[in-house]
Amino acid sequence: MSKTVQEILSGFSPISLKEMDTAALMNRIDTKFVVQEEQLAKILDGLLESHRILEIKDERAFDYHSTYYDTEDRLLFNEHVRGRGKRHKIRKREYVSSNLSFLELKNKTNKGRTIKKRTKSPIPFTELMNDDRAFLDTQKKGHAALIPVMDIDFVRFTLVRNDLGERLTVDRSLKFIGKGKEAGLGGMAIIELKQ
C-alpha cells in the first residue's frame, strides 16, 4: 500500500523559518510543475533524505490568500501568456496563520530570473493603499490603472534542500475567485522549484 502525502510529510526533518530565511532566494530562477496527488507522493518520497520541511509552531502546511492586480484589459496577464521576456506581476499575499500581509512585485527578466521585492501591507485588503502605491512608485511600476482581478486561496508547504540552495513550494487545495465565479484544481498540486 502506498503512503499518502500527509504520511510522507510527517517523515521530513523540520527546518525553522529563521534557518530558512538565511537563504531568502529573492533573486532566483523559478520552474513550475503541475502534478496529480499520486505523482506528488512519489516525488516527495524521493526527497526525504535531501530536504527538510518548514515547520512553525508544530505546523507544516499553511493557508495563503493572494489578490492579483492588473489593468482592466489584463495587460500584465497577456504579457505573461505571450511569453514576453521582461514582465512583472503585482499581488498582495496574506500569510493567514502568521497574520502578515505583503504587497509583492515579481519581475521576470529576459534571462529567466525572478526578482521579488515586497513591502508590508495592511490586512484585510482589496484596493491598493497609498503606501502600496508609494512602494510601486519607488520600483518605477505604473499603478494608476491597477485593479484587483483575481483572488487565489491555497494551502502550501515548503521543502528546503539541506544545503539551503533550493526550495520547493507545493500548493494544494487551490481555489480561484474572479468576476463572481469560483473554480478549483481538485486532485492537483503546483510545485515551484526556486533556485
C-alpha positions, 0 to 999 in steps of 0.5 A: 500500500502506498503512503499518502502525502500527509504520511510522507510529510510527517517523515521530513526533518523540520527546518525553522523559518529563521534557518530558512530565511538565511537563504531568502532566494529573492533573486532566483530562477523559478520552474513550475510543475503541475502534478496529480496527488499520486505523482506528488507522493512519489516525488516527495518520497524521493526527497526525504533524505535531501530536504527538510520541511518548514515547520512553525509552531508544530505546523507544516502546511499553511493557508495563503490568500493572494489578490492579483492586480492588473489593468482592466484589459489584463495587460500584465496577464497577456504579457505573461501568456505571450511569453514576453521576456521582461514582465512583472506581476503585482499581488498582495499575499496574506500569510493567514496563520502568521497574520502578515500581509505583503504587497509583492512585485515579481519581475521576470527578466529576459534571462529567466530570473525572478526578482521579488521585492515586497513591502508590508501591507495592511490586512484585510485588503482589496484596493491598493493603499497609498503606501502600496502605491508609494512602494510601486512608485519607488520600483518605477511600476505604473499603478494608476490603472491597477485593479484587483482581478483575481483572488487565489486561496491555497494551502502550501508547504515548503521543502528546503534542500539541506544545503539551503540552495533550493526550495520547493513550494507545493500548493494544494487545495487551490481555489480561484475567485474572479468576476463572481465565479469560483473554480478549483484544481481538485486532485492537483498540486503546483510545485515551484522549484526556486533556485 
